[in-house]
Amino acid sequence: MSDALQDLETWNDALTALQLLQIDPQGFGGVWLRAPFGPVRDQWLRQLASTGLNTVKLPGSVDLERLLGGIDLSLTLQTGQLHLQSGLLAQAHQGLVCISMAERFPASLMAPLTQAMDTQCLPPLRTSDSASPPVQTTFGVVALDESLGDDPPISPALQERLGLWLNLQELPPSAVSDLAFALQDDDNDEGVVDTVLAAQSLAKMRPLLQRMQFNDEQATAICATAMVLGIDSLRVPSLALRVACVHAALHLRSEVVQADLAFATRAVLAPRATQWPTPPDNASDPTEPTPQEPEPKAASESATASETQPDQPPPQETPSSSGESEQDSAEVHEPNPQDLKELLIAAALASLPANILDRLMTKTGSNTGQSSGRSGTVRSGMQRGRPLPPWPGRPGGLARLHVLATLRAAAPKQRLRNGNQTARVAIRAEDFHVHRYQQNSSSCLILALDASGSAALQRLAEAKGAVELLLQQSYARRDSVCIVAFRGAQAQLLLPMTRSLVRAKRALTGLPGGGGTPLALALKMACEQAQQLHRQGVTPLLVVLSDGRANISLAGVGGRTQAHADAMQWATQWRLTGHRSMWIDTSVHPDAQVQNMANTMGGNYLPMPQVQAQRMASAMDNLRRL
């Protein structure tokens, strides 16, 4: 598919999402829109505003009481009496909640938001409010994600509950500019997609949606496609089937057909793929044509019989032929479950991006312990960083008093403390709240480079190019690189932690190649460097570039058995640190022994027989983003 056609299909899916929101804004959760601030996103938001849906904007600076409803602080301070206000989620009943910069939405507010989406009622703000009846509210969510490059996306809990995932990051403004002008031109209706559904159309579509049914074969095909794509959530197939039903109601169909399932697969399942789908097993297909071979013979025999008996009338063949044609047409319109599954998998394959293999193979492994990622370990502090919700505590030292949270905590207790006096606000130590901030430490990529063997020169050249590509963008991310080279009977710290491109070039230029493979010594030195970096507040990431054929033990003597045992021991030590790792296998063919060692490290395994600088840099960059 050409880039122009792919951009057109992406934008059409974005417009179709707006139409589906008008029919059923709450049924499939909502839309995750990944797009930077620009004309593409503005055009989509203008179309959303023109639909007339009740859309409540939810800024990232909102607090818990404004979200769920609570004390109106300004009115309470003015009148001296307790006044309550309705929350933003209650105001969005039967409508949409639009979250600006959803990737920075606080985690403390994400929990009540997702709980309200699941239970369709607001959770109590305080434990004392649990006796009162809950406030009923149903709403959909439009999450505007502006994350680019190394920025983290929205919360995984919200990702799972949003049915449609739209990625408009790479969509050029020219792909939507012509359509934008056409939508503004009332005289030109040819080829214009009207995203705003008329009231008469909605009156026909919504009753169809209430009566819409899908059969067991379609549900089985959706679930099988989700399993093939590596989707382990039971919520996702339900969302896909709901999207298919809404899509069928959009086209005024009384039942779900193959086109509706294809759209649901492309918009719901394909963006969530975590593995490349394996081709279906067609081992039994070669035996299937054999029973069909006698059919031409039977036809020829009937033809010869008709020639030998010309007086016999042939009207009896007409019903059978018409019945066969009806059966053939029924098979065309109603494929069997296996064919439907293959069609849905093909639709998902057509929607997967080009670099899906490298991105899926460098996803999160089975690490235990503390997590580390593209911006290092997350820490809580009192001085700087991203603001977090205030926390009860006494001010002093590095902790600063949060005035608004303190007043909110003291406002409900004024009648008990002052009686009928309203001249002053009585604040006690139990009301104190302090500021909190979230800090992300920098990360350091430890590259364990195998400089042994005859192919070392090519690996070193490509590794040098990959390190240069990484260091070009490391300054903005506060990331650094550390290189551990191993060859012969020793491992050396070729390059300490640095962000200097000149030092990296100089260190890699003077590195010789050849000799044995002391893999255990390299992993030991990587663990030591990781401990030192962790004490300095830097999060280490390990990337091993080797074929895994260890032949030098920790004592510096030869022997593959002991060398492999020592390497497995230090691979286990790295897994216990809890930091991320990745093994780039440079063998000609993927080696199961090397993959087992990568799993022992708790990291990802990426076979790369021919080392390429750009591909290796992309794989390392994907490891940073996790």
C-alpha positions as CSV (number, residue, x, y, z in Angstrom):
1,M,0.0,0.0,0.0
2,S,1.4,3.4,-1.0
3,D,1.9,6.1,1.6
4,A,-0.9,8.3,0.1
5,L,-3.4,5.5,0.3
6,Q,-2.3,4.5,3.8
7,D,-2.7,8.2,5.0
8,L,-6.1,8.3,3.4
9,E,-7.1,5.1,5.2
10,T,-5.8,6.4,8.5
11,W,-7.7,9.7,8.2
12,N,-10.9,7.8,7.2
13,D,-10.6,5.7,10.3
14,A,-10.3,8.8,12.4
15,L,-13.4,10.3,10.8
16,T,-15.3,7.0,11.3
17,A,-14.4,7.1,14.9
18,L,-16.2,10.4,15.2
19,Q,-19.3,8.9,13.7
20,L,-19.1,5.9,16.0
21,L,-18.9,8.2,19.0
22,Q,-22.1,9.9,18.0
23,I,-24.0,6.6,17.9
24,D,-22.5,5.1,21.1
25,P,-20.2,7.4,23.1
26,Q,-19.9,5.1,26.1
27,G,-20.2,1.5,24.7
28,F,-16.7,1.0,23.5
29,G,-14.9,3.2,26.1
30,G,-13.6,5.9,23.8
31,V,-10.7,6.9,21.6
32,W,-7.0,7.1,22.3
33,L,-5.7,9.8,19.9
34,R,-2.0,9.9,19.5
35,A,-1.2,13.1,17.7
36,P,1.1,16.1,18.4
37,F,-0.3,19.6,18.7
38,G,-0.8,20.8,15.1
39,P,-3.3,21.1,12.2
40,V,-4.1,17.4,12.0
41,R,-5.2,17.1,15.6
42,D,-7.0,20.5,15.4
43,Q,-9.0,19.4,12.4
44,W,-10.1,16.2,14.2
45,L,-11.0,18.2,17.3
46,R,-13.0,20.7,15.3
47,Q,-15.0,17.8,13.8
48,L,-15.6,16.5,17.3
49,A,-16.9,19.9,18.4
50,S,-19.2,20.1,15.4
51,T,-20.9,16.8,16.4
52,G,-22.6,18.5,19.4
53,L,-21.7,15.8,21.9
54,N,-21.6,16.8,25.6
55,T,-17.8,17.1,25.9
56,V,-16.2,18.0,29.2
57,K,-12.5,19.0,29.0
58,L,-10.4,17.5,31.8
59,P,-7.1,19.4,32.3
60,G,-4.1,17.6,33.9
61,S,-4.1,20.1,36.7
62,V,-7.5,19.0,38.0
63,D,-7.7,17.8,41.6
64,L,-9.7,14.9,43.1
65,E,-12.5,17.0,44.5
66,R,-13.0,18.8,41.2
67,L,-13.0,15.4,39.4
68,L,-15.5,13.6,41.6
69,G,-17.3,16.5,43.3
70,G,-16.7,17.9,46.7
71,I,-16.2,21.1,48.6
72,D,-16.5,24.4,46.7
73,L,-13.6,26.0,48.5
74,S,-14.0,29.6,47.2
75,L,-17.7,29.7,48.1
76,T,-17.1,28.0,51.4
77,L,-14.5,30.6,52.4
78,Q,-16.8,33.5,51.3
79,T,-19.9,32.4,53.1
80,G,-18.3,30.5,56.0
81,Q,-20.7,27.6,55.4
82,L,-20.0,24.3,53.7
83,H,-20.9,24.2,50.0
84,L,-20.5,21.3,47.7
85,Q,-20.1,21.2,43.9
86,S,-20.7,18.5,41.3
87,G,-17.6,16.9,39.7
88,L,-16.6,17.0,36.1
89,L,-17.3,13.3,35.6
90,A,-20.9,13.8,36.8
91,Q,-21.2,16.7,34.3
92,A,-20.1,14.5,31.5
93,H,-23.1,12.1,31.9
94,Q,-24.1,10.6,28.5
95,G,-21.2,12.4,26.9
96,L,-17.5,12.5,26.6
97,V,-14.5,13.4,28.8
98,C,-11.7,14.9,26.8
99,I,-8.3,14.6,28.6
100,S,-5.7,17.1,27.4
101,M,-2.1,15.8,27.7
102,A,-3.4,12.4,28.9
103,E,0.2,11.0,29.0
104,R,0.8,13.3,32.0
105,F,-2.5,12.7,33.8
106,P,-1.8,11.9,37.4
107,A,-1.9,8.2,38.4
108,S,-3.8,9.1,41.6
109,L,-6.7,10.4,39.4
110,M,-6.5,7.6,36.9
111,A,-7.8,5.1,39.4
112,P,-11.1,6.8,40.2
113,L,-11.5,7.6,36.5
114,T,-11.2,4.0,35.4
115,Q,-13.4,2.9,38.3
116,A,-16.1,5.2,37.2
117,M,-15.9,3.8,33.7
118,D,-16.3,0.3,34.9
119,T,-19.0,0.8,37.5
120,Q,-20.8,3.7,35.8
121,C,-21.0,5.6,39.1
122,L,-18.7,7.9,41.0
123,P,-16.6,6.3,43.8
124,P,-17.0,8.0,47.2
125,L,-14.6,10.8,47.9
126,R,-14.3,9.9,51.6
127,T,-15.0,6.8,53.5
128,S,-17.8,8.6,55.4
129,D,-19.6,9.2,52.1
130,S,-20.0,5.5,51.4
131,A,-23.4,5.3,53.1
132,S,-24.9,7.8,50.6
133,P,-26.2,6.5,47.3
134,P,-23.6,6.7,44.5
135,V,-23.9,9.2,41.7
136,Q,-24.7,7.5,38.4
137,T,-22.7,8.6,35.4
138,T,-21.8,7.0,32.0
139,F,-19.3,8.6,29.7
140,G,-16.7,7.9,27.1
141,V,-13.1,9.1,27.1
142,V,-11.1,10.9,24.4
143,A,-7.5,10.8,25.5
144,L,-5.3,13.2,23.7
145,D,-1.7,11.9,23.8
146,E,1.0,14.3,22.7
147,S,3.9,12.0,23.6
148,L,6.7,11.8,21.0
149,G,9.9,9.8,20.9
150,D,10.9,8.9,24.4
151,D,7.9,10.3,26.2
152,P,5.8,7.7,28.0
153,P,2.2,7.1,26.7
154,I,-1.0,7.2,28.7
155,S,-1.7,4.8,31.6
156,P,-2.0,1.1,30.7
157,A,-5.2,0.9,32.7
158,L,-6.8,3.6,30.5
159,Q,-5.3,2.1,27.3
160,E,-7.1,-1.2,28.0
161,R,-10.5,0.5,28.4
162,L,-10.4,2.6,25.2
163,G,-11.7,0.7,22.2
164,L,-10.3,2.7,19.3
165,W,-6.6,3.5,19.0
166,L,-5.8,6.2,16.5
167,N,-2.2,7.1,15.7
168,L,-2.0,10.3,13.7
169,Q,1.6,11.1,14.5
170,E,3.0,10.5,11.1
171,L,0.0,11.8,9.2
172,P,1.1,14.9,7.2
173,P,-1.1,18.0,7.3
174,S,-1.5,17.9,3.5
175,A,-3.4,14.6,3.8
176,V,-6.3,16.4,5.6
177,S,-6.0,19.9,4.2
178,D,-8.0,19.2,1.0
179,L,-10.7,17.4,3.0
180,A,-10.8,20.4,5.5
181,F,-11.5,22.8,2.6
182,A,-14.1,20.5,1.2
183,L,-15.9,20.3,4.5
184,Q,-16.1,24.0,4.7
185,D,-17.5,24.3,1.2
186,D,-21.2,23.9,1.3
187,D,-21.6,24.0,-2.5
188,N,-19.3,21.1,-3.2
189,D,-20.8,17.9,-1.9
190,E,-19.1,15.4,-4.2
191,G,-16.7,13.1,-2.4
192,V,-17.2,14.8,1.0
193,V,-17.3,12.7,4.1
194,D,-19.9,14.2,6.4
195,T,-18.8,13.3,9.9
196,V,-21.8,14.9,11.6
197,L,-24.7,12.5,11.6
198,A,-28.2,14.0,11.2
199,A,-30.8,13.5,13.9
200,Q,-32.9,11.4,11.6
201,S,-30.0,9.1,10.9
202,L,-29.2,8.7,14.6
203,A,-32.8,7.9,15.3
204,K,-32.5,4.9,12.9
205,M,-29.0,3.8,13.9
206,R,-29.4,3.7,17.7
207,P,-32.4,1.3,17.7
208,L,-30.5,-0.9,15.3
209,L,-27.6,-1.0,17.7
210,Q,-29.9,-2.1,20.6
211,R,-31.0,-5.0,18.5
212,M,-27.7,-5.8,16.9
213,Q,-26.4,-9.4,17.4
214,F,-23.3,-11.2,16.5
215,N,-23.1,-15.0,16.1
216,D,-20.8,-17.4,17.8
217,E,-18.6,-17.9,14.8
218,Q,-17.8,-14.1,14.6
219,A,-17.1,-14.0,18.4
220,T,-14.8,-17.0,18.0
221,A,-13.0,-15.5,15.1
222,I,-12.4,-12.2,17.0
223,C,-11.1,-14.1,20.1
224,A,-8.9,-16.3,18.0
225,T,-7.5,-13.3,16.1
226,A,-6.8,-11.5,19.5
227,M,-5.0,-14.6,20.7
228,V,-2.9,-14.9,17.6
229,L,-1.8,-11.2,17.9
230,G,-0.7,-11.9,21.5
231,I,-3.5,-9.9,23.2
232,D,-4.1,-11.5,26.6
233,S,-6.9,-9.1,27.9
234,L,-10.5,-10.4,27.8
235,R,-11.7,-6.9,27.7
236,V,-10.3,-6.2,24.2
237,P,-12.4,-8.8,22.2
238,S,-15.5,-7.5,23.9
239,L,-14.6,-3.9,22.8
240,A,-13.9,-5.2,19.3
241,L,-17.3,-6.8,19.0
242,R,-18.9,-3.7,20.3
243,V,-17.1,-1.6,17.7
244,A,-18.2,-4.0,15.0
245,C,-21.9,-3.7,16.1
246,V,-21.7,0.1,16.1
247,H,-20.0,0.0,12.7
248,A,-22.8,-2.2,11.4
249,A,-25.4,0.3,12.8
250,L,-23.6,3.1,11.2
251,H,-24.2,1.5,7.8
252,L,-27.8,0.7,8.7
253,R,-27.3,-3.1,8.8
254,S,-29.3,-5.3,11.0
255,E,-26.5,-7.8,11.6
256,V,-22.7,-7.8,11.8
257,V,-20.9,-8.7,8.5
258,Q,-17.4,-9.2,7.5
259,A,-16.6,-5.5,6.7
260,D,-17.6,-4.6,10.3
261,L,-15.3,-7.2,11.8
262,A,-12.5,-6.1,9.5
263,F,-12.8,-2.5,10.7
264,A,-12.8,-3.7,14.3
265,T,-9.7,-5.8,13.7
266,R,-7.9,-2.9,12.1
267,A,-8.9,-0.3,14.7
268,V,-9.0,-2.3,17.9
269,L,-6.9,-5.4,17.6
270,A,-4.1,-4.5,15.3
271,P,-2.7,-1.5,17.3
272,R,-2.6,-3.8,20.4
273,A,-0.6,-6.6,18.8
274,T,2.3,-7.9,20.9
275,Q,3.5,-10.6,18.6
276,W,3.7,-11.3,14.9
277,P,0.8,-13.6,13.9
278,T,1.9,-17.0,12.7
279,P,0.5,-18.2,9.4
280,P,-2.4,-20.7,9.7
281,D,-1.6,-24.4,9.4
282,N,-2.7,-25.5,6.0
283,A,-1.1,-28.9,6.1
284,S,-4.4,-30.5,5.3
285,D,-5.2,-28.3,2.4
286,P,-3.3,-30.4,-0.3
287,T,-5.6,-33.3,0.5
288,E,-8.8,-31.2,0.1
289,P,-8.8,-30.9,-3.7
290,T,-8.7,-34.7,-4.1
291,P,-12.4,-35.3,-3.4
292,Q,-13.2,-32.5,-5.8
293,E,-11.4,-34.1,-8.7
294,P,-14.2,-36.6,-9.5
295,E,-16.6,-33.7,-10.1
296,P,-15.3,-32.9,-13.6
297,K,-15.3,-36.6,-14.4
298,A,-18.9,-36.8,-13.3
299,A,-19.7,-33.8,-15.4
300,S,-18.0,-35.4,-18.4
301,E,-19.9,-38.7,-17.8
302,S,-23.2,-36.8,-17.7
303,A,-22.2,-35.0,-20.9
304,T,-21.5,-38.2,-22.7
305,A,-24.7,-39.7,-21.3
306,S,-26.7,-36.8,-22.7
307,E,-25.0,-37.3,-26.0
308,T,-25.8,-41.0,-26.2
309,Q,-29.4,-40.3,-25.0
310,P,-30.6,-37.2,-26.8
311,D,-34.3,-37.9,-26.2
312,Q,-33.9,-37.7,-22.4
313,P,-35.1,-34.2,-21.2
314,P,-32.6,-32.3,-19.0
315,P,-35.0,-30.1,-16.8
316,Q,-34.0,-32.1,-13.7
317,E,-30.5,-30.5,-13.7
318,T,-31.9,-27.0,-13.4
319,P,-33.0,-27.2,-9.7
320,S,-29.8,-28.8,-8.7
321,S,-27.7,-26.2,-10.5
322,S,-29.7,-23.4,-8.9
323,G,-29.4,-25.0,-5.5
324,E,-25.6,-25.3,-6.0
325,S,-25.5,-21.6,-7.0
326,E,-27.5,-20.7,-3.9
327,Q,-25.1,-22.7,-1.7
328,D,-22.1,-21.1,-3.4
329,S,-23.5,-17.6,-2.8
330,A,-24.3,-18.5,0.8
331,E,-20.7,-19.7,1.3
332,V,-19.4,-16.5,-0.2
333,H,-21.5,-14.3,2.1
334,E,-21.1,-16.5,5.1
335,P,-17.6,-17.8,5.3
336,N,-16.8,-20.6,7.8
337,P,-15.0,-19.8,11.1
338,Q,-11.6,-20.8,9.8
339,D,-11.9,-18.6,6.7
340,L,-13.2,-15.7,8.8
341,K,-10.3,-16.0,11.2
342,E,-7.8,-15.9,8.3
343,L,-9.5,-12.9,6.8
344,L,-9.3,-11.0,10.1
345,I,-5.7,-11.9,10.5
346,A,-5.0,-10.6,7.0
347,A,-6.7,-7.4,7.9
348,A,-4.6,-7.1,11.0
349,L,-1.4,-7.8,9.1
350,A,-2.3,-5.0,6.6
351,S,-2.5,-2.5,9.5
352,L,0.7,-3.4,11.3
353,P,3.6,-0.9,10.8
354,A,6.7,-1.8,9.0
355,N,9.0,-1.9,12.0
356,I,6.7,-4.1,14.1
357,L,9.1,-7.0,14.4
358,D,11.9,-5.1,16.1
359,R,9.4,-3.2,18.3
360,L,7.6,-6.3,19.4
361,M,10.8,-8.2,20.1
362,T,12.2,-5.4,22.3
363,K,9.1,-5.1,24.5
364,T,9.1,-5.7,28.2
365,G,10.6,-8.9,29.4
366,S,9.9,-10.9,32.6
367,N,12.0,-8.6,34.9
368,T,11.3,-8.6,38.5
369,G,12.1,-6.0,41.1
370,Q,12.4,-2.4,40.4
371,S,11.5,-1.2,36.9
372,S,13.7,1.0,34.8
373,G,13.0,2.6,31.5
374,R,13.8,5.3,29.1
375,S,14.1,8.1,31.7
376,G,15.3,6.0,34.6
377,T,13.7,5.0,37.9
378,V,10.8,7.0,39.1
379,R,11.4,8.6,42.6
380,S,9.3,10.9,44.8
381,G,10.8,14.1,46.2
382,M,9.8,17.3,47.8
383,Q,11.8,19.9,45.8
384,R,11.4,19.5,42.0
385,G,9.9,17.4,39.3
386,R,6.4,16.7,38.1
387,P,3.7,17.7,40.6
388,L,1.9,14.9,42.4
389,P,-1.2,15.1,44.6
390,P,-0.5,16.6,48.0
391,W,0.1,14.3,50.9
392,P,-0.8,14.8,54.6
393,G,2.3,15.8,56.5
394,R,4.0,18.5,58.5
395,P,5.8,21.3,56.6
396,G,9.4,21.8,57.4
397,G,12.8,21.1,55.9
398,L,12.3,20.3,52.2
399,A,8.5,19.9,52.6
400,R,6.5,22.9,51.7
401,L,2.9,23.6,52.8
402,H,0.1,23.0,50.3
403,V,-2.3,25.8,51.2
404,L,-5.3,24.7,49.1
405,A,-5.2,21.1,50.2
406,T,-4.9,22.3,53.8
407,L,-7.9,24.5,53.5
408,R,-9.9,21.8,51.9
409,A,-9.1,19.4,54.8
410,A,-10.0,22.0,57.4
411,A,-13.2,23.4,55.8
412,P,-15.6,20.5,56.8
413,K,-14.6,20.8,60.4
414,Q,-15.2,24.5,61.0
415,R,-18.6,24.1,62.6
416,L,-17.2,21.7,65.2
417,R,-14.2,23.9,66.0
418,N,-15.6,27.4,66.0
419,G,-19.3,26.8,66.7
420,N,-21.2,29.8,65.4
421,Q,-18.1,32.0,64.8
422,T,-17.3,32.6,61.2
423,A,-14.6,35.2,61.5
424,R,-11.6,33.0,61.1
425,V,-10.6,29.6,59.8
426,A,-9.5,27.2,62.4
427,I,-6.6,25.0,61.1
428,R,-4.9,22.3,63.1
429,A,-1.9,20.2,62.6
430,E,-4.0,17.3,61.3
431,D,-5.1,19.4,58.3
432,F,-1.6,20.1,57.0
433,H,-0.8,18.8,53.5
434,V,2.6,19.2,51.8
435,H,3.8,19.3,48.2
436,R,5.1,16.3,46.4
437,Y,7.0,15.9,43.1
438,Q,7.9,13.0,40.8
439,Q,11.5,12.8,39.7
440,N,13.0,10.7,36.9
441,S,16.6,9.8,37.1
442,S,18.8,9.6,34.1
443,S,19.7,6.3,32.5
444,C,22.9,4.8,31.2
445,L,23.1,2.2,28.4
446,I,25.8,-0.4,29.1
447,L,26.9,-1.9,25.8
448,A,28.7,-5.2,26.3
449,L,30.5,-5.6,23.0
450,D,32.0,-8.9,21.8
451,A,35.3,-8.1,20.1
452,S,36.4,-11.7,19.5
453,G,36.4,-13.8,16.4
454,S,36.8,-13.1,12.7
455,A,33.6,-11.1,12.4
456,A,34.6,-8.6,15.1
457,L,35.7,-5.9,12.7
458,Q,32.2,-5.7,11.1
459,R,30.5,-5.8,14.4
460,L,32.7,-3.1,15.8
461,A,32.1,-0.9,12.8
462,E,28.3,-1.2,13.0
463,A,28.3,-0.9,16.8
464,K,30.3,2.4,16.4
465,G,27.6,3.7,14.1
466,A,24.9,2.7,16.5
467,V,26.6,4.4,19.4
468,E,27.0,7.5,17.4
469,L,23.3,7.6,16.5
470,L,22.4,7.1,20.2
471,L,24.7,9.8,21.5
472,Q,23.3,12.4,19.0
473,Q,20.1,12.5,21.0
474,S,21.3,11.6,24.4
475,Y,21.9,15.1,25.7
476,A,18.2,16.1,25.5
477,R,17.2,12.9,27.3
478,R,20.0,13.2,29.9
479,D,21.1,9.7,28.9
480,S,24.6,8.4,28.6
481,V,26.5,5.3,27.2
482,C,29.0,3.0,28.8
483,I,30.9,0.4,26.7
484,V,32.4,-2.8,28.1
485,A,34.5,-4.7,25.5
486,F,35.6,-8.3,26.0
487,R,38.1,-10.4,24.0
488,G,40.9,-12.8,24.6
489,A,41.0,-13.6,28.3
490,Q,39.8,-10.3,29.8
491,A,37.0,-7.7,29.8
492,Q,37.9,-4.0,29.9
493,L,35.9,-0.9,30.6
494,L,36.4,0.7,27.2
495,L,34.4,3.8,27.8
496,P,33.1,5.0,31.2
497,M,29.7,6.7,31.5
498,T,29.7,9.6,29.0
499,R,27.6,11.6,26.7
500,S,30.5,12.8,24.6
501,L,30.4,11.6,21.0
502,V,34.1,12.4,20.5
503,R,35.2,10.1,23.4
504,A,33.0,7.3,22.1
505,K,34.6,7.6,18.6
506,R,38.1,7.6,20.0
507,A,37.5,4.6,22.3
508,L,35.9,2.5,19.5
509,T,38.6,3.4,17.0
510,G,41.4,2.0,19.0
511,L,39.7,-1.3,19.9
512,P,41.4,-4.3,18.4
513,G,39.5,-7.6,17.5
514,G,40.2,-11.3,17.8
515,G,40.7,-13.9,20.5
516,G,38.5,-15.8,22.8
517,T,35.1,-14.9,24.3
518,P,35.2,-14.2,28.1
519,L,31.4,-13.7,28.4
520,A,31.3,-14.3,32.1
521,L,33.9,-11.6,32.8
522,A,31.9,-9.1,30.6
523,L,28.6,-9.8,32.5
524,K,30.5,-9.5,35.8
525,M,31.9,-6.1,34.9
526,A,28.5,-5.0,33.6
527,C,26.9,-5.9,37.0
528,E,29.6,-4.0,38.8
529,Q,29.1,-1.0,36.6
530,A,25.3,-1.2,37.2
531,Q,25.8,-1.2,41.0
532,Q,28.0,1.8,40.8
533,L,25.6,3.7,38.5
534,H,22.7,2.8,40.7
535,R,24.4,4.3,43.8
536,Q,24.9,7.5,41.8
537,G,21.2,7.7,41.0
538,V,21.5,6.5,37.4
539,T,19.4,3.7,36.0
540,P,21.5,1.2,34.1
541,L,20.3,-0.7,30.9
542,L,22.3,-3.6,29.5
543,V,22.7,-4.5,25.8
544,V,24.9,-7.5,25.0
545,L,26.1,-7.8,21.4
546,S,27.5,-11.3,21.1
547,D,27.0,-14.7,19.5
548,G,27.0,-16.2,23.1
549,R,29.7,-18.8,22.4
550,A,31.6,-18.4,25.7
551,N,34.9,-20.3,25.9
552,I,36.8,-18.4,28.6
553,S,35.9,-18.9,32.3
554,L,36.1,-16.4,35.1
555,A,39.6,-17.7,36.0
556,G,40.7,-16.7,32.5
557,V,41.3,-20.3,31.2
558,G,39.7,-22.1,28.3
559,G,36.8,-24.5,28.6
560,R,33.3,-24.1,27.1
561,T,31.4,-26.0,29.9
562,Q,32.8,-24.0,32.8
563,A,32.7,-20.7,30.7
564,H,29.0,-21.3,30.0
565,A,28.2,-22.1,33.6
566,D,30.0,-18.9,34.8
567,A,28.1,-16.8,32.2
568,M,24.8,-18.3,33.4
569,Q,25.6,-17.4,37.0
570,W,26.3,-13.8,36.2
571,A,23.3,-13.6,33.9
572,T,21.2,-14.7,36.9
573,Q,22.9,-12.0,39.0
574,W,21.8,-9.3,36.5
575,R,18.2,-10.5,36.6
576,L,18.2,-10.1,40.4
577,T,19.1,-6.4,40.0
578,G,15.7,-5.9,38.3
579,H,17.1,-3.7,35.5
580,R,16.2,-4.1,31.9
581,S,18.5,-5.9,29.4
582,M,18.5,-7.0,25.8
583,W,20.7,-9.6,23.9
584,I,21.4,-9.0,20.3
585,D,22.5,-12.4,18.8
586,T,25.0,-12.0,16.0
587,S,25.0,-15.7,15.1
588,V,24.3,-16.8,11.6
589,H,21.2,-18.6,12.8
590,P,19.2,-17.9,16.0
591,D,20.7,-20.0,18.8
592,A,18.5,-21.6,21.4
593,Q,21.3,-21.6,23.9
594,V,21.8,-17.8,23.5
595,Q,18.0,-17.2,23.8
596,N,18.0,-19.3,27.0
597,M,20.8,-17.1,28.4
598,A,18.8,-13.9,27.5
599,N,15.8,-15.3,29.3
600,T,18.0,-16.1,32.3
601,M,19.0,-12.4,32.3
602,G,15.3,-11.5,32.3
603,G,15.7,-9.5,29.1
604,N,14.7,-9.5,25.4
605,Y,16.2,-11.5,22.7
606,L,16.8,-10.1,19.2
607,P,18.5,-12.1,16.5
608,M,20.5,-10.0,14.1
609,P,22.9,-12.1,11.9
610,Q,24.0,-9.1,9.9
611,V,24.5,-6.3,12.3
612,Q,23.1,-3.0,11.1
613,A,23.8,0.3,12.8
614,Q,20.4,1.8,12.2
615,R,18.4,-1.3,13.3
616,M,20.6,-1.8,16.3
617,A,20.2,1.8,17.4
618,S,16.4,1.5,17.0
619,A,16.3,-1.6,19.1
620,M,18.3,0.1,21.8
621,D,16.1,3.2,21.6
622,N,13.0,0.9,22.0
623,L,14.6,-0.5,25.2
624,R,15.0,3.0,26.6
625,R,11.3,3.9,26.0
626,L,9.9,1.0,28.0
